[in-house]
Amino acid sequence: MVRASTLVLLAGIVLLFVPIPPIATILGIIVIVLGVALRLLTDR
């Protein structure tokens, strides 16, 4: 089963390539940071 943190990281990477630069880039970075935070908090 794929972990939620992996899906969040992938969503953030996809948002980086969406052709709406200011909004998508900021959201992409925020989503990637959230994915990394989830990964760190849930992997024990």
Protein Blocks (a to p, Z undefined) as FASTA:
>chain_A
ZZfklmmmmmmmmmmmpccfklmmmmmmmmmmmmmmmmmmmmZZ
